[in-house]
Amino acid sequence: METTIQVSKELRTELQNRKFSTKESYENVIWDLIEDTAELSEETKRDIAEARKEFKKGKFKSLSQVKKELGL
């Protein structure tokens, strides 16, 4: 169900400033803000920890290496 909400001029201006494009809806802006403040899942936290371990062990490729492999 869709509904409307009332916001102050200041909040409307702030939401407008956070848009990536003029066609982006205020709903998308609000969802992005909610996502930015959401807690990471335990699986995501484990994946990040594993990636950090691999990085410390040198198990990574630089952007230039990947570009070279892809012929870019």
CORPEFEN-V558260 format. One record per pair of residues at least 24 apart in sequence whose ideal C-beta (glycine too) atoms are under 10 Angstrom apart, sorted by sequence separation. I is the first residue (numbers start at 1). J is the second residue. D is the distance in Angstrom with one decimal. If there is no record, write none. Layout:
i=I j=J d=D
i=I j=J d=D
//
This chain:
i=2 j=27 d=9.3
i=5 j=30 d=9.4
//
